[in-house]
Amino acid sequence: MLLFLKSEGRFDKDKFDDFNEIMSWDKNRFENLKKNGWIEVFRKGGNRGSRRALYQLSYKAQRVLTSIYKKLSGEEIPTTQSSNPLFAKNVSYSDKVYRNFIIEMNEFIKQQRHLSPE
């Protein structure tokens, strides 16, 4: 849903509902996204319907989407503990497996960079 909304910039509830029809049914999706800080009010609606309320993605949502786009475009995934909680000392076994895979992916990305003529 966030990817759809990113393309809109600012949107009203009707535009959100258009995108929501494409996804699996969840009548509370809009309110949950607002409550959890993914969507924020850009402009409050006027009384008596003179102005529609407009919404936008929050800073938090924009950061997550930017991070996803960077990963999709082949940038390395951070491996510092401060940037990636998977690299903390006391993580679960499955997090350690993911961490090892991230290290392998980053090595592959580095190798590809050296092979490609720029």
C-alpha positions, 0 to 999 in steps of 0.5 A, spaced: 500 500 500 505 504 501 508 503 494 502 505 491 501 511 496 508 514 494 506 515 487 501 519 489 504 524 493 498 527 497 492 523 497 485 523 499 481 518 503 477 516 496 484 515 492 486 511 498 480 507 497 481 506 490 488 502 492 485 499 497 480 495 493 486 492 489 489 489 496 486 483 500 480 486 504 481 490 511 476 495 513 481 498 518 487 499 514 487 506 513 486 507 520 491 502 522 496 506 518 495 512 521 495 510 528 502 506 527 505 513 524 505 510 516 500 516 514 499 523 516 494 528 515 497 534 510 491 538 511 485 537 515 478 537 512 474 543 512 467 543 516 461 542 512 465 538 506 468 545 503 475 542 503 477 535 503 482 532 508 489 530 505 494 525 507 501 524 505 506 518 507 510 520 514 517 521 514 518 514 517 514 511 511 518 515 506 525 512 509 522 505 509 521 506 502 527 509 500 531 503 504 527 498 499 528 502 493 536 502 495 536 495 496 532 493 489 537 498 486 543 494 488 546 498 494 549 494 499 545 492 506 548 496 512 552 491 517 553 495 523 549 494 529 547 501 529 544 501 522 541 494 522 539 490 529 540 483 525 547 485 527 547 486 534 550 481 539 544 477 542 539 476 536 536 469 535 538 463 531 534 465 525 537 473 525 544 470 525 542 466 518 539 472 515 545 476 517 550 471 514 546 471 508 546 479 508 554 478 508 554 474 502 549 478 498 553 484 500 560 480 497 556 479 491 554 486 490 561 488 491 564 483 486 558 485 481 561 492 481 568 490 480 566 486 474 561 491 470 565 496 466 563 503 468 
